[in-house]
Amino acid sequence: MGLRVNDLISAPRTHPATTTLSHSPGNWLAPVIGYLDDVIIVPLGIVLAVRLIPPEMLFEHRKAAELRQESRPTNWVGAIFVVAIWWLAAAILVRLINLF
């Protein structure tokens, strides 16, 4: 039969080097190291930072934070206003997406 032009156009154009690069250690090692950073190193850093704070100072500031939390005013009108703006932005975005 022979080789036709359509066979050449639809033939995959992958070089063995490109498939080898997709399986290189850098493609899977970087995300693994990133997850290790998030799961192990960051919590250990937080524990170390808390242990370095003197206990008296930690107790004093935790007590002050509790007092501030109890006397903190709540502004429901402001919260409703912000939520309404987000709903409006979402509705506009949905409309724009449906247009196209």
C-alpha positions as CSV (number, residue, x, y, z in Angstrom):
1,M,0.0,0.0,0.0
2,G,2.6,2.5,0.8
3,L,2.9,5.6,3.0
4,R,0.2,8.2,2.6
5,V,0.4,11.9,3.6
6,N,-2.4,11.5,6.2
7,D,-0.3,8.8,7.9
8,L,2.6,11.3,8.3
9,I,0.4,14.0,9.7
10,S,-1.3,11.9,12.3
11,A,1.9,10.0,13.3
12,P,3.0,10.9,16.9
13,R,6.1,13.0,16.9
14,T,7.7,12.0,20.2
15,H,11.4,11.6,20.5
16,P,12.7,9.0,23.0
17,A,14.5,11.8,24.9
18,T,11.3,13.6,25.6
19,T,9.7,10.5,27.2
20,T,12.9,9.9,29.2
21,L,12.8,13.5,30.6
22,S,9.2,13.1,31.8
23,H,10.4,10.2,34.0
24,S,13.4,12.0,35.4
25,P,13.8,12.1,39.2
26,G,13.3,15.9,39.3
27,N,9.7,15.6,38.2
28,W,8.7,13.5,41.2
29,L,11.3,14.4,43.7
30,A,10.5,18.1,44.0
31,P,6.8,17.6,45.0
32,V,7.8,14.9,47.5
33,I,10.3,17.3,49.1
34,G,7.6,20.0,49.2
35,Y,5.2,17.7,51.0
36,L,7.9,16.7,53.5
37,D,8.5,20.4,54.1
38,D,4.8,21.0,54.7
39,V,4.2,17.9,56.9
40,I,7.4,17.7,58.9
41,I,9.6,20.7,58.8
42,V,7.0,23.5,59.3
43,P,5.3,21.9,62.4
44,L,8.7,21.2,63.9
45,G,9.6,24.8,63.4
46,I,6.4,25.9,65.1
47,V,7.1,23.6,68.1
48,L,10.6,24.9,68.4
49,A,9.4,28.6,68.2
50,V,6.8,28.0,71.0
51,R,9.4,26.2,73.2
52,L,11.8,29.2,72.8
53,I,9.2,31.6,74.2
54,P,9.5,31.9,78.0
55,P,6.5,30.3,79.8
56,E,5.6,33.5,81.7
57,M,5.5,35.6,78.5
58,L,3.4,32.9,76.7
59,F,0.9,32.8,79.6
60,E,0.7,36.6,79.7
61,H,0.0,37.0,76.0
62,R,-2.5,34.1,75.9
63,K,-4.5,35.7,78.8
64,A,-4.5,39.0,76.9
65,A,-5.7,37.3,73.8
66,E,-8.6,35.7,75.7
67,L,-9.6,39.0,77.1
68,R,-9.5,40.7,73.7
69,Q,-11.6,37.8,72.2
70,E,-14.3,38.2,74.8
71,S,-14.6,42.0,74.3
72,R,-14.4,41.9,70.6
73,P,-17.3,43.6,68.8
74,T,-19.2,41.8,66.0
75,N,-20.4,43.8,63.1
76,W,-23.0,41.7,61.3
77,V,-23.9,44.5,58.9
78,G,-20.3,44.6,57.6
79,A,-20.2,40.8,57.3
80,I,-23.4,40.7,55.3
81,F,-22.1,43.5,53.1
82,V,-18.9,41.6,52.3
83,V,-20.8,38.3,51.6
84,A,-23.3,40.2,49.4
85,I,-20.4,41.6,47.3
86,W,-18.9,38.1,46.9
87,W,-22.3,36.7,45.8
88,L,-22.7,39.6,43.3
89,A,-19.2,39.0,41.9
90,A,-19.9,35.2,41.6
91,A,-23.2,35.9,39.8
92,I,-21.5,38.3,37.4
93,L,-18.8,35.7,36.7
94,V,-21.4,33.0,36.1
95,R,-23.2,35.3,33.6
96,L,-20.0,36.1,31.8
97,I,-19.1,32.4,31.5
98,N,-22.5,31.6,30.2
99,L,-22.2,34.3,27.5
100,F,-19.2,32.6,25.9
